[in-house]
Structure formats: structure tokens, C-alpha cells
Amino acid sequence: MILIAAIFQTQNDKFLSSGNLVNLLVQGAVFMLIGMGEVFILILGEIDLSLGFVAGIGATVATVLVQPSFGWSWPLAVIAALCVSGALGVFQGLLITRLKLPSFVVTLAGLLGFQGLMIQLLGTGGTIPINSNVINNFANGTLSPTVGWIVTILVILGFSVFTLRRDGLRRASGLVAPPVGLSWLKIAAAILAGLVLMLIFNANRGIVRFPINGMPWVIPIVFVVLCAWAVLLGKLRFGRYLYAIGGNAEAARRAGINLAKIRLLAFTLASVTAGIGGIIYASRLRSISTSFDGGTIVLYVVATAVIGGTSLFGGRGHPLHAVLGGVVIAAIVNGMALLGLPAAVQLMATAVVLLAAITVDVVVRRRGETTR
């Protein structure tokens, strides 16, 4: 990321401006959210190629339901959209777990079928504007500077308490734990990161007559999803079972884990998360249309998770990987667009970064097997 930032900043000094950095994070939020859904699947050693259009259908359902002809309130429309997205995940998960079909084939069929369903819902060449200010503000709205500072301080305090308590309990139990100094160093790094982000968010990104500042709504949304899925994977039984299946499915089965149930739940959660990402995508454009390119999005999403550190071979991954990879992907797309480079060059550059990340993944895995 440092290398990417240095390259683009030397080519265009606006790359590291506060306005462009905030725009970059908002752009990357879609990749981050859908990528967090893909992480569930990659941990299993599977893949879901349909999440792009699952996101599109979720966005379409929410957009249609808030139209005057239906008149649904935005909370009900969002909940319904996520339920529909989850149902698509359940459908594909049942085909994979009950009929033992390969996830690649099932989700590739889903990519094609869900694209057709989305076109059917929108109508050929259709574009539907979002008739809800709240949903539009998911990606375009900003918190006031004061509220942004309050949210940031609360997050840092929560992280500090969690870090000190976790590391302290591990030391008291005689388990492997970082030194006290390292725990405080993590907290100091979090404080510095929060301070830098808030200075960027609160800088004026508009013009003198129409100032724009404050933390975008989408940042807390991504953070809440990240925390929820991190707890789910790191603290609950489902997460332990998911990693166990991804590490060695046969060993997990012999240990008494219900493979079909965990896999079905993973595909469902992935689709629900994709639905959230789709709503954010539509919110940013203030509409949804048949030009939605779910195929390209899902390729970026897989790249996002892998670049961040999730293994394509299963058994290793974390929602934070999708956030980190999403920043990298968004930086590449944003920087090249800033330089006016064509889409072909953007795709080739992203492919190089993805190949580099996969190469590192393969090398690390081989070294691990050699060590064992």
C-alpha cells in the first residue's frame, strides 16, 4: 500500500489529498463488505462466484421497495433485501451440501442466473433511483465532526480495554502473550491511526461556499460488520468449526462437526454480507441499473480477500483481510482513474497484484508443509 501510494503521489499530487483519500475509502467499502462475505467461503476452501449479482439483487430489492408504488420504510426495505440475499445463499448452499455439487459450478450458474433475475426485476435497460434519503446517505452522508470524534474515541477506548484485558488474561493463565510494552504499543498505534483518520475526515473536501467534511456513514457501517464477523469467527463455535473444516474436512467430520450445516451457514452469511455491500453500491450511485457489473465486482472481491491475506486453499482468513485488500484494490482503481489510464491497464495492474499475493500465499503454505 505504501508503494502504491508513493507511485501515484509522484504522478499526481492529489492522490494523498483528504478529498481523494476519503473518496478512496468510500469506493473501497463495497469491495470490503462483499469481500468479508467471500472470506467465509474461502476459509472453507470453496469459492463463490455469484456474490457480485447477489449484491445486485439485494440492492435492487431495497431500491424497488422504497419506491412510492410500494411505500416501504427504509429499515423494512433493507431487512427484506438482506433476507432475499440470504435466501439466495441458502439455495446455493443446499445444492452444494445436499447434492454434493462443486461450489465453482453452482455459483457460476448463480452468477448467470442471478444476473438474469436482476435484469428481470429492473426491466431491460432499466435504471431505478433510490427514493430514500437515508439509504442514499449510507454512502454519501457524513457524520458531524463532533459525532465523528465521539465515535472514534469510543472505538479506541473499546479496543484498548479489549487488548489489555485479553493479553492480561493470557499472561495470568500462563499462555503465550505479547509483552506489556507491545500491548501499549498497539494502543498507541490505534490512537495515532484514529487521530490521522479524523484529521483527514474533518478536513474540508468541498469548496468555500459548499464545505464538505466529517466521517462518511459508510465507515462505521464497515466497522460494525467487521467487528461482528470477527467475533463470530474468532470467539464462537461456528468460527472454530469453519477453520477446522477448511484445514481438514475429513478430520473435522471425524471430530463430530456437522459439515453440511456449517457450510450452509457460511454460504448464507456470505450472501447476506454481499447484500449489505450491494446496498452500499447502489447508495453511492443513488440508483441501481442493469449496467451493474457483478461479474467484475466478484473478481475484485476475490482479489480483495486474497491480497489481504486469506488463503485460497482454506483454513486461513479473517474479515480484516478483506478490509486491507479492499483498500489496496480501491487505491489501484482510484489512482489509475486519477491518472486517466484506460480500464484495460487497471485490470492488468490488478491482475499483477493478485498474482503476487497468490504467489506469496502458495510459498508460505509450502514452507509450512515442509516445516511440519
N, C-alpha and C positions, 0 to 999 in steps of 0.2 A: 504494500500500500504506500509505503514511504517512497519507493522507487517510482511508482505510477504518479504520485503527487508531484515529485520532483521533475519528472519528464514533462508533464502537462503544464506545470507552472512556468517552466522555462520557455514553453511555446506560446503560452497565453497567461498573462499575469492576473487574469480574472478568475482563474481556476480555484485559487485558495481564498477568494473573497467570501465574505459572510453570506451574501446572497446566493452564490453558486454552491457553497457547501450545504446550506440548508436545502436548496433545491435538489442536490445530490442525495441527501438523506431521505427526502420525500420520495424521490424516484426509486430509490433502493428499497423502500418499505414493502412494495409489492413482492419483490424477489425474496426479501427476508421472510415475510409471512408465509408465502407458498413454499419457500424453501424449508421452513420449520416443519411443515407438513410432510415434505419429501423425506426429511430426516427419519421420521418414524419408519418409513418403508425401507430406506437404505440400511438402517440398523439391522433389519431382518435379512439383509442380503437380497432383497427384492427391488423392484423399480416400479414407479407409477408414472406412465407417460400421459395420463389423462388429466392430471391436476390443473393444467392450463385452462381447459374448457370446463372443468368442474368449477373453477373460479369464475369463468364467464357466465355459467348458468346461475351461480349464486348471485352475481351482480345483476343479471337480467331479472331474476325473480324479485329481488329487492326493489329494483327500479320500476318494474311493472306494478307492483303492489302499492307504491306510494303515488301512482297516477290518480287523478281525480275520479276516473271511472271505477276504481277500486276503493280509494279513500282510506287505506290502512295507515295507521300511525307508523312512524319510522321504527320504533322498537319492535313492533309486531312484524313488520316487513323484514327487518334484519334477522329476527329469530326464525321466521319462515324460510328465508334464504339459506340460513345455516342448516336447518332441518332438511331441506331439499338436497343441499350439498352432501350432508351426512348420509342421506338415503342412497345417493349415487355410490358412495364409498361402501356402504353395506352391500349393495347389489354386486359390485365388483368383487368385494371380499368373499361373498358366498360362492361365487363362481370359482374363485381361486382355492378356497378352503374345502368346499364340499365336492366340487367336480375335479379338483386337483389340476386345474388348468394353469399353465405358466402365466405369471403376472405380466410378463412382457406382452404376451399375445392379448390377454384380457384388457389391459389398459391401453394398448394400441388400438384395439377395437373401440374402447371407450373414447379415445381421442377423436376418432372419426365420427362415432355415433353421437357423442355429446356436442360436437360441432354442428351436426345436422339439427339436433334438438334445439340448440341455441338459435340457429337461423330460423327454425320453425316458429319459435316464440317471438322473435323480433320481426319476422317478415323479411323477404328478400330486399337487401339494401336498406334495411330499416335502421333508424337511429332514434333512441328514446332519451330525452333529457330527464334528469333526476328532479322530481318535483318535491324535494325536501331539503331545506337549508341545513338541517343537522347532518344528514348524510353527506351533502356537499362539503360540509366543514370538516369531515373526518380527515380529508387530505389537504384541504385548502384553508381551514380555520387555524387560528393561533390563540394560545393562552396569553393572558396579560403577563407582562414581565414579573409582577409580584407573585401571581399564581405559579408561574414557571419556577421562580426561586423557591417557593414553598415546596413544590413537588420534588425538586432536585434535592433540597435539604433533607426531606423525609426519606427519600431513596438512599441517600448517603448514610443517614443515621441507621436505617434498617440494615444496610449492607455491613456497617461497622459492627453493630450488635451481633449479627449473624456470624461474621467472620471470627470475632473474638470468642464468642460462645462455642462455636464448632471446634476451633483449634484448641481452646482451653479444655473442652471435654475430652478430646483425643489425647492431649498430654496427660490429663488426670487418669485416663484409662490405660496408659502405657502404650498407646498406639502411635504409629508414625504420624508426626505432625510437624509443620514448619516452625522454625524458631519464633519467639515472641516478636523479635525485631522485624521479621519478614511479614508477620500479620499486620503490624502497624504500617509497614511499607505499602502493603496492599491498600490499606485505608487511605494513606496519603495520596496514592495514585488515583483512587476513586474521587477524592476531594479535588485534586488537580483537574481530572477529566471533567467533572461536573462544572467546575469554575470556567474552564475553557469553553465547554458547550454553551453555557448560559451567556457568556460574553458574545459568542457567535450568534445565538438565537436572538438576543436582545439588541444587537446592532441594527440600525435602520437599513432595510433591504429595499426600500421603495425610493421615492423622491421626496423633496422637501414638502411639497403640498400634500402628498399622499404617503405618509410614512407607513412602513410595514415592519413590525418586529414582534418578538415573542416566540415561545416554543410551539411548533406545529402540533396539532392534536394527534397526528399520526405517531409521534414519538412515544407518548405514554401508551398508546394502543399496542404498538410493537413490544414495548417493555412488559406490559401486563401479560401478553401471550407468551413471551419468552420466560417470564417467571413461572407461569402456570405449567408450561410444558417441562421446564427444568425441574420443578418439584415432582411432577408426575414421573419423569424418567429417573430422577436421582434419589427420591425418597420413598416412593411407593412400590408395592409388589409388582405392579404392571411393568414398571421400568426394568426391574431386575429380571423379570421373565423375558422381556423383549431382548435385552442384551444377551441373555442365555441362549435364546433361540438363534439369534444372529451369530453367536460364537460357535455353537454346535447344536443343531436342531435335534439330532438323534440323542445326544446326551441330555438335552432339556426334556425330551419326551420320556426318557427312562427315569428322569427325576420326578416325573408326575405332572409336568406342566402341560396344560391343555393348549397345544399348538394352534389348533383351529380358532379357538376363542381369542387368543392374544393377537393372532394375525388379522382376524376380522376387526377387532377393536382398533388395531393400528391403521388399517385402511380407512376406517370410519373417521378417526381423528385427523388423518391426513386430509381427507376431503373437507371436513369442517373447517380446518385451518385454511385450506385453499379458498373456501367460500369467503372467509374474512379478507383474504388478500384480494379476491375479485371485487368485493365491495369497495375496498380502498382504491383499486384501479379505476373503477367507474366514478368514484367520488372525485378523483384528481381531474378527470376529464369532464365531470358534471353530466355525464351521459354514458350510455352503452350502445354499441352498434355492432353490426355484422362484420365490421372490419377488425374486430378483436382477434388478435393472432395468438391463440392459445398454444399452438404448436411451437412457436418460437419461444414463448414465455416458459414453457416447461423445460426446454433445453437450457435456458438461462438458469432455471431453478435447480436443475440437477448440477449444473456447473457451480452454482452458489454454494450448495451443501458440500460438494467435494472440495472446492477451493478452500472453504472454511475449515476443513479437517475431517469431515465424515467419510468413512471408508465405503467404497463401492462393494467391498467383499463381506460386509455385515459385521456386527459385533462392536462397532465403534462409531460414536456420533453423539452430538449434543445440539440442542436448539441454538446455542450461541454460535455454533459453526455457520449456520445459515445467516445469522446477522452479520458476522465478519465477512463471509463470502459475498453477501449482498452489497456491502459497502464497496468491495473490490469491483464487482461487476458493474455497479452503478457508476463508479469512478471511471471505468473504461468507457462505458457508453456516454456518460456526460462529457468527459474530456474530449473524446473524438468528435462529438457533436459540436462542442465549443470551437474546435479547430476546423469544423466544416468538412470533415472527412466523410466519404460515402459509407453507406451501410455495409457494403462488401468488406471494406477494410475493418470496420468494427467487428464483424463476425469472425474474420480471420484472426484478429488480435485476441478476441475472447477464446477462440479455439486454442491458441498457443498457450494462454494462461491455464486453461483447463487441462491440456495435455501435461503441462509442467506439474500441476497439482496431482494428477493421477499418477505420474511417474514417481513423485515423492511418496505417495500412498503405497505403491507397489514395492518400492525399495525398502520402506520401513517395515512392511509386512514380511518381506523375505528375510530381512535381518532378524526380525522377531522369531520366525520359524527356525532360522539357523541357530539362534541362541538357545532355544528350547531343545 
